[in-house]
Amino acid sequence: MNGFVLGGVSSGVGKTVATLAIIQALEDAGYAVQPAKAGPDFIDPSHHEAIAGRPSRTLDLWLCGEDGLRRNYARGEGDVDRSHPSARGTSSPAICVVEGVMGLYDGDGSSTAMVAEALDLPVVLVVDAKAGMESVAATALGFQQYAETIGREIEVAGIVAQRAHGGRHEQGIRDALPDDLEYFGRIPPNPDLEIPDRHLGLEMGAEAALPREALREAADSLSAERLAAVASEAIAPETAVEDEPKSVDATVAVADDAAFCFRYPATLERFRERADLVTFSPVAGDPVPDCDGVYLPGGYPELHAAELEAAGTLAELGTLASEGLPVLGECGGLMAMSQSLTTADGETSEMAGILPADVTMHDRYQALDHVELEATEGTLTANAGDRIRGHEFHYSSADVDADARFAFETVRGDGIDGGHDGLTEYNSLGTYVHVHPESGAFDRFLETLDDAR
């Protein structure tokens, strides 16, 4: 699948809006678009999916490893929503648009430049042009030449000028660019092209999708044909996508609603490939499905704490966990598995009561990093001595009981108490870390469920 990487000169330069406008431009020109996101983010991909109508692939070297990253890219077609307007073009080969993370060269262990290099894809640079013309070209040239300075084998092919006006402003940028830096167009200033944010980042795509009219207006200022022409074929994985583990005899119930919305598409794919998957909504008060294990993804339980307490599903889940049903929770899932959750406004709600901890929200984030954990005992996602990699980003802290048991020591990251992660009780496990299927953690989870039958 041909593709390119959209890198920024910094965080906050408008990569997400540029990505969405490029997706729209390519679709309007008749191309099918497969979105992807460098880094471990859940929120930007939700905006990709709202526009493209298919899940956005997660491309993070720390989480996936080099071959896992290439394999996840190659899986790329995703689950196309046939009711979505973009589905009309899905019979043609897709172009993958990879939104970068932070600035092009920023990031310890999985920068945008490292992702582009691992896939051998060209970079289209997003430059903030609101107050510059020749300086925009100088910035782009510096980013292009810096790759050689640090020995990074990537090609910065050209730019998209973010917040650029037309006329003299646009022409000045184009005239200043060196011949080997192509001008792919601009994103005009428009207040309708602003996505609201909150703690953890932007609001989700289902809540705050950008208006199609505004995106199409921005798309009209981009050259879809030049963008399609610069896309190139990515390096294929050494291990074929088809080489998947065997199926297991298990049913996994996955919480799926506004409180539990942070999960990677590849996670659900792995569950469907190896087991039976059913979903339920704790916010809506759905009963826990008949299953062999439950997965509670991250999300925003703090925004729905009172609803979760009143709905009764978490209380039922607590009872089932005490009777031996394995429950795996990540971040927001850990919070929901705790005894109580106190919001930043001081409102306390009872949660499932599975884990011996009380969780409190804060106004400032408590942890943000790539994480590596070492299992001190066998648990749902790892054998004793195994190491797994993941990512943590949370505004909450967990006050654990004195007799709490941890499954992991943190080799890198903060975890729950600075040195440990993975609270375990009954046959259940809650972590602050989010993991990708390429870590092997979900395979271990499924095989544990199968062995217990």
C-alpha positions as CSV (number, residue, x, y, z in Angstrom):
1,M,0.0,0.0,0.0
2,N,1.4,3.4,-1.0
3,G,1.6,6.1,1.6
4,F,3.3,9.1,3.1
5,V,3.8,10.5,6.6
6,L,2.5,13.9,7.7
7,G,5.1,15.3,10.0
8,G,4.9,18.6,11.9
9,V,7.5,21.2,12.8
10,S,6.2,21.0,16.4
11,S,3.3,19.9,18.5
12,G,0.2,22.2,18.0
13,V,1.1,23.0,14.4
14,G,-2.2,21.6,13.2
15,K,-1.3,18.1,12.0
16,T,-4.6,16.6,12.8
17,V,-6.6,19.2,10.9
18,A,-4.1,18.9,8.0
19,T,-4.5,15.1,8.0
20,L,-8.3,15.4,7.9
21,A,-8.2,17.9,5.1
22,I,-5.8,15.7,3.1
23,I,-8.0,12.7,3.6
24,Q,-11.0,14.7,2.3
25,A,-9.0,16.0,-0.7
26,L,-7.9,12.5,-1.7
27,E,-11.4,11.1,-1.2
28,D,-12.9,13.9,-3.3
29,A,-10.4,13.1,-6.0
30,G,-11.5,9.5,-6.1
31,Y,-8.9,7.8,-3.9
32,A,-9.6,5.4,-1.1
33,V,-7.7,6.5,2.1
34,Q,-6.4,4.4,4.9
35,P,-5.5,6.7,7.9
36,A,-2.8,5.8,10.4
37,K,-1.3,7.5,13.4
38,A,2.4,7.5,14.5
39,G,2.5,7.1,18.3
40,P,0.2,5.6,20.9
41,D,-2.7,8.0,20.7
42,F,-6.4,7.0,20.7
43,I,-8.0,10.4,20.1
44,D,-6.5,11.6,16.8
45,P,-7.4,8.2,15.2
46,S,-11.0,8.7,16.2
47,H,-11.1,11.8,14.1
48,H,-9.5,10.0,11.2
49,E,-12.2,7.3,11.4
50,A,-15.0,9.9,11.5
51,I,-13.8,11.3,8.2
52,A,-12.4,8.2,6.4
53,G,-15.0,5.7,7.6
54,R,-12.4,3.1,8.6
55,P,-10.2,2.5,11.7
56,S,-6.9,4.3,11.8
57,R,-3.8,2.1,12.2
58,T,-1.5,2.5,15.2
59,L,2.2,2.8,14.2
60,D,4.5,3.0,17.2
61,L,7.9,1.4,17.3
62,W,8.0,1.1,21.1
63,L,4.7,-0.6,21.3
64,C,4.9,-2.8,18.2
65,G,8.6,-3.3,17.3
66,E,9.8,-2.7,13.7
67,D,8.3,-5.8,12.1
68,G,5.1,-5.4,14.1
69,L,4.8,-1.8,12.9
70,R,5.2,-2.9,9.3
71,R,2.7,-5.7,9.8
72,N,0.1,-3.4,11.3
73,Y,0.6,-1.0,8.4
74,A,0.2,-3.8,5.9
75,R,-3.1,-4.9,7.5
76,G,-4.2,-1.4,6.6
77,E,-7.5,-1.8,4.9
78,G,-9.4,-1.9,8.3
79,D,-13.1,-2.3,8.7
80,V,-14.7,-0.1,6.1
81,D,-18.1,1.4,7.0
82,R,-20.1,0.7,3.8
83,S,-22.6,3.4,4.8
84,H,-19.9,6.1,4.9
85,P,-19.6,8.4,1.9
86,S,-15.9,7.4,1.4
87,A,-16.9,3.7,0.8
88,R,-17.7,4.6,-2.8
89,G,-13.9,4.6,-3.5
90,T,-12.9,1.5,-1.6
91,S,-12.6,-0.7,-4.7
92,S,-9.4,1.1,-5.7
93,P,-6.0,0.7,-3.8
94,A,-5.9,2.8,-0.7
95,I,-3.4,5.5,0.0
96,C,-2.2,5.5,3.6
97,V,-2.0,8.9,5.3
98,V,0.1,8.6,8.5
99,E,-0.3,11.5,10.9
100,G,2.8,12.1,12.9
101,V,3.3,12.8,16.6
102,M,4.8,15.9,18.1
103,G,7.5,17.5,15.9
104,L,9.0,15.3,13.2
105,Y,12.2,14.5,15.1
106,D,10.7,14.5,18.7
107,G,10.0,11.4,20.7
108,D,12.1,8.9,22.7
109,G,11.8,5.5,21.1
110,S,9.2,6.2,18.4
111,S,9.5,9.6,16.7
112,T,7.6,10.4,13.5
113,A,10.9,10.3,11.7
114,M,11.7,6.9,13.0
115,V,8.3,5.6,11.9
116,A,8.8,7.1,8.4
117,E,12.3,5.5,8.2
118,A,11.0,2.1,9.4
119,L,8.4,2.1,6.6
120,D,10.5,3.9,4.0
121,L,7.8,6.5,3.4
122,P,8.3,10.1,2.3
123,V,7.4,12.9,4.7
124,V,5.1,15.8,3.9
125,L,5.9,18.6,6.4
126,V,3.2,20.7,8.1
127,V,4.6,24.2,8.7
128,D,2.7,27.0,10.4
129,A,2.7,29.8,7.9
130,K,0.5,32.4,9.6
131,A,3.3,34.8,10.1
132,G,5.9,33.9,7.4
133,M,6.8,33.3,3.8
134,E,10.5,32.9,3.2
135,S,10.9,31.8,6.8
136,V,8.4,28.9,6.0
137,A,10.8,27.7,3.3
138,A,13.8,28.1,5.5
139,T,12.1,26.1,8.2
140,A,11.2,23.3,5.8
141,L,14.8,23.3,4.3
142,G,16.2,23.0,7.8
143,F,14.0,20.0,8.6
144,Q,14.9,18.4,5.3
145,Q,18.7,18.8,5.8
146,Y,18.6,17.8,9.5
147,A,17.8,14.2,8.6
148,E,21.2,13.8,7.0
149,T,22.9,15.5,10.0
150,I,21.6,12.9,12.4
151,G,21.9,10.0,10.0
152,R,18.1,9.5,9.7
153,E,17.2,8.0,6.3
154,I,14.0,9.9,5.4
155,E,12.9,12.1,2.6
156,V,11.2,15.4,3.4
157,A,9.4,15.8,0.1
158,G,7.6,19.0,0.5
159,I,5.2,21.0,2.7
160,V,1.6,21.8,3.5
161,A,1.3,25.4,4.7
162,Q,-1.0,25.5,7.7
163,R,-3.0,28.7,8.4
164,A,-1.8,30.3,5.1
165,H,-3.8,32.8,3.2
166,G,-4.1,32.7,-0.6
167,G,-2.8,35.3,-3.1
168,R,0.5,37.1,-2.2
169,H,1.0,35.1,1.0
170,E,0.7,31.7,-0.7
171,Q,2.8,32.8,-3.7
172,G,5.5,34.1,-1.5
173,I,5.8,30.7,0.2
174,R,5.9,28.9,-3.2
175,D,8.5,31.2,-4.7
176,A,10.8,30.7,-1.7
177,L,10.8,26.9,-1.6
178,P,13.8,25.2,-3.1
179,D,13.2,23.1,-6.2
180,D,13.4,19.8,-4.3
181,L,10.7,20.8,-1.8
182,E,7.3,20.5,-3.3
183,Y,4.4,22.7,-2.4
184,F,1.3,20.5,-1.8
185,G,-1.1,23.3,-0.8
186,R,-2.4,25.1,2.2
187,I,-4.9,24.9,5.0
188,P,-6.6,28.4,5.1
189,P,-7.3,30.0,8.5
190,N,-10.9,29.0,9.5
191,P,-12.3,28.9,13.1
192,D,-14.5,25.9,12.0
193,L,-11.3,23.9,11.6
194,E,-10.6,23.9,15.4
195,I,-11.2,20.8,17.5
196,P,-12.2,21.4,21.1
197,D,-9.9,19.8,23.7
198,R,-10.0,18.7,27.3
199,H,-7.7,16.6,29.6
200,L,-6.0,13.8,27.7
201,G,-6.1,15.9,24.5
202,L,-8.8,16.7,21.8
203,E,-12.4,15.6,22.2
204,M,-13.2,12.3,20.4
205,G,-14.1,12.2,16.7
206,A,-17.6,11.0,17.5
207,E,-18.2,14.1,19.7
208,A,-16.5,16.9,17.8
209,A,-16.0,15.8,14.1
210,L,-15.1,18.7,11.9
211,P,-17.8,20.0,9.6
212,R,-17.5,18.5,6.1
213,E,-18.1,21.8,4.5
214,A,-15.1,23.4,6.2
215,L,-12.9,20.4,5.4
216,R,-13.9,20.5,1.8
217,E,-13.1,24.2,1.6
218,A,-9.6,23.4,3.0
219,A,-9.3,20.4,0.7
220,D,-9.9,22.7,-2.3
221,S,-6.6,24.4,-1.4
222,L,-4.6,21.2,-1.5
223,S,-3.3,19.3,-4.6
224,A,-4.6,15.7,-4.2
225,E,-2.9,14.6,-7.3
226,R,0.6,15.7,-6.1
227,L,0.0,14.1,-2.7
228,A,-1.1,10.9,-4.4
229,A,2.0,11.0,-6.6
230,V,4.4,11.4,-3.7
231,A,3.1,8.3,-1.9
232,S,5.3,5.3,-2.1
233,E,5.2,1.6,-1.3
234,A,6.1,0.8,2.3
235,I,8.6,-1.9,3.4
236,A,6.8,-5.2,3.8
237,P,7.0,-7.1,7.1
238,E,9.3,-10.1,7.5
239,T,6.5,-12.0,9.2
240,A,3.4,-12.1,7.0
241,V,0.1,-10.7,8.2
242,E,-1.4,-14.1,7.6
243,D,0.9,-15.8,10.2
244,E,-1.5,-15.4,13.1
245,P,-1.8,-17.5,16.3
246,K,-4.4,-20.3,16.4
247,S,-7.9,-19.7,17.7
248,V,-8.9,-20.4,21.2
249,D,-12.1,-21.7,22.8
250,A,-13.1,-18.5,24.6
251,T,-15.5,-15.6,24.5
252,V,-14.3,-12.1,25.4
253,A,-16.7,-9.3,26.5
254,V,-15.4,-5.8,25.7
255,A,-16.8,-2.7,27.2
256,D,-17.7,-0.3,24.4
257,D,-19.2,3.1,25.1
258,A,-18.2,6.7,25.9
259,A,-16.5,5.7,29.1
260,F,-14.5,2.9,27.5
261,C,-13.4,4.0,24.1
262,F,-9.6,3.8,24.1
263,R,-8.7,0.6,22.4
264,Y,-6.6,-0.1,19.3
265,P,-8.3,-1.5,16.2
266,A,-5.7,-4.3,16.2
267,T,-6.8,-5.4,19.7
268,L,-10.3,-6.0,18.6
269,E,-9.0,-7.7,15.4
270,R,-6.9,-10.0,17.5
271,F,-9.9,-10.9,19.7
272,R,-12.0,-11.6,16.7
273,E,-9.3,-13.7,15.0
274,R,-8.6,-15.9,18.0
275,A,-11.9,-15.9,20.0
276,D,-15.5,-14.9,20.0
277,L,-16.0,-11.2,20.9
278,V,-19.1,-9.6,22.3
279,T,-19.5,-6.0,23.4
280,F,-21.6,-4.3,26.2
281,S,-22.1,-0.8,27.6
282,P,-21.6,-0.3,31.4
283,V,-22.8,3.3,31.0
284,A,-26.1,2.1,29.6
285,G,-26.4,-0.6,32.3
286,D,-26.1,-3.6,30.0
287,P,-25.8,-6.9,31.8
288,V,-22.3,-8.5,31.6
289,P,-22.5,-10.9,28.7
290,D,-22.0,-14.6,29.1
291,C,-18.3,-14.8,28.6
292,D,-15.0,-16.3,29.7
293,G,-13.3,-13.0,30.4
294,V,-13.9,-9.2,30.3
295,Y,-11.7,-6.4,28.8
296,L,-12.3,-2.9,30.1
297,P,-10.4,-0.5,27.8
298,G,-9.3,3.0,28.8
299,G,-11.4,6.1,28.2
300,Y,-13.3,8.6,30.3
301,P,-15.0,6.8,33.3
302,E,-14.5,10.1,35.2
303,L,-16.9,11.9,32.9
304,H,-19.5,9.2,33.5
305,A,-18.8,8.1,37.1
306,A,-22.3,8.8,38.5
307,E,-23.9,7.0,35.5
308,L,-21.6,4.0,36.0
309,E,-22.5,3.8,39.7
310,A,-26.2,4.1,39.0
311,A,-26.3,1.7,36.0
312,G,-25.4,-1.4,38.0
313,T,-23.2,-3.1,35.5
314,L,-20.0,-2.4,37.4
315,A,-21.5,-3.8,40.6
316,E,-22.5,-7.0,38.7
317,L,-19.0,-7.2,37.3
318,G,-17.5,-6.9,40.8
319,T,-19.6,-9.8,41.9
320,L,-18.6,-11.9,38.9
321,A,-14.9,-11.1,39.4
322,S,-15.1,-12.2,43.1
323,E,-16.5,-15.5,41.8
324,G,-13.5,-16.0,39.5
325,L,-14.4,-14.3,36.2
326,P,-11.1,-12.8,34.8
327,V,-11.4,-9.0,34.2
328,L,-8.6,-7.1,32.5
329,G,-8.7,-3.3,32.8
330,E,-6.3,-0.7,31.3
331,C,-6.1,2.9,32.7
332,G,-9.8,3.9,32.6
333,G,-10.6,0.2,33.1
334,L,-8.4,0.1,36.2
335,M,-10.3,3.1,37.5
336,A,-13.6,1.4,36.9
337,M,-12.3,-1.8,38.7
338,S,-11.4,0.2,41.8
339,Q,-13.4,0.7,44.9
340,S,-14.2,4.4,44.2
341,L,-13.6,7.2,41.8
342,T,-13.4,10.8,42.9
343,T,-13.6,13.5,40.2
344,A,-11.5,16.7,40.1
345,D,-14.7,18.4,41.4
346,G,-14.6,16.2,44.5
347,E,-17.6,14.0,43.6
348,T,-17.1,10.4,44.7
349,S,-18.8,7.4,43.0
350,E,-18.6,3.7,43.8
351,M,-17.0,1.6,41.1
352,A,-16.8,-2.2,40.7
353,G,-14.8,-2.8,43.9
354,I,-12.6,-5.5,42.3
355,L,-9.3,-3.9,43.1
356,P,-8.1,-2.6,46.5
357,A,-7.7,1.0,45.4
358,D,-9.4,4.4,45.5
359,V,-8.8,6.6,42.5
360,T,-8.7,10.4,42.4
361,M,-8.7,12.7,39.4
362,H,-6.3,15.7,39.2
363,D,-6.1,18.9,37.2
364,R,-2.6,18.0,35.9
365,Y,-1.5,14.7,34.3
366,Q,0.2,12.3,36.6
367,A,2.1,10.2,34.1
368,L,3.0,10.4,30.4
369,D,5.5,8.0,28.9
370,H,6.3,4.9,27.0
371,V,6.5,2.1,29.6
372,E,8.2,-1.2,30.1
373,L,7.0,-3.7,32.7
374,E,8.5,-6.9,34.1
375,A,6.1,-9.5,35.5
376,T,7.0,-10.6,39.0
377,E,4.4,-13.4,38.9
378,G,2.3,-15.1,36.3
379,T,-0.7,-12.9,35.5
380,L,-3.4,-12.4,32.8
381,T,-1.0,-10.7,30.3
382,A,2.4,-12.1,31.1
383,N,4.3,-15.1,32.5
384,A,6.7,-14.5,35.4
385,G,9.8,-12.8,34.2
386,D,8.3,-11.6,30.9
387,R,8.6,-8.0,29.9
388,I,5.9,-6.1,28.0
389,R,6.0,-2.6,26.5
390,G,3.1,-0.1,26.5
391,H,2.1,3.5,27.1
392,E,0.7,5.5,30.0
393,F,-1.1,8.8,30.0
394,H,-3.5,9.6,32.9
395,Y,-4.7,12.4,35.1
396,S,-5.7,10.1,38.0
397,S,-3.8,8.5,40.9
398,A,-4.6,5.3,42.7
399,D,-4.4,5.1,46.5
400,V,-3.9,1.4,47.1
401,D,-4.6,-0.6,50.3
402,A,-1.6,-1.8,52.4
403,D,-2.1,-5.4,51.3
404,A,-2.4,-4.7,47.6
405,R,-0.6,-7.1,45.3
406,F,1.2,-5.9,42.1
407,A,2.0,-8.1,39.1
408,F,4.7,-5.9,37.5
409,E,7.7,-3.9,38.4
410,T,8.2,-0.8,36.2
411,V,11.4,-0.9,34.3
412,R,10.4,2.3,32.6
413,G,7.5,4.6,33.5
414,D,5.5,5.4,36.6
415,G,2.9,2.8,36.8
416,I,0.6,2.9,39.9
417,D,3.0,3.8,42.6
418,G,6.2,4.8,40.8
419,G,7.7,1.3,41.0
420,H,4.9,-1.1,40.2
421,D,1.9,-1.5,37.9
422,G,-0.7,-4.2,37.6
423,L,-3.0,-4.5,40.6
424,T,-4.2,-8.0,40.9
425,E,-7.1,-9.5,42.9
426,Y,-9.1,-12.7,42.4
427,N,-8.3,-13.7,38.7
428,S,-8.4,-10.1,37.6
429,L,-5.7,-7.5,36.6
430,G,-5.8,-3.7,36.3
431,T,-3.0,-1.6,34.9
432,Y,-2.3,2.0,34.1
433,V,-0.4,0.9,31.0
434,H,-2.1,0.5,27.6
435,V,-0.5,-2.3,25.5
436,H,-0.7,-3.2,21.8
437,P,-1.4,-6.7,20.6
438,E,2.1,-6.9,19.2
439,S,3.3,-7.0,22.8
440,G,1.9,-10.5,23.1
441,A,-0.2,-9.4,26.2
442,F,-3.6,-10.1,24.6
443,D,-2.5,-13.4,23.3
444,R,-1.5,-14.4,26.8
445,F,-4.9,-13.2,28.0
446,L,-6.8,-15.3,25.5
447,E,-4.7,-18.4,26.2
448,T,-5.2,-18.0,29.9
449,L,-9.0,-17.9,29.3
450,D,-8.7,-21.0,27.1
451,D,-6.7,-22.9,29.7
452,A,-9.2,-22.1,32.4
453,R,-12.1,-23.7,30.5
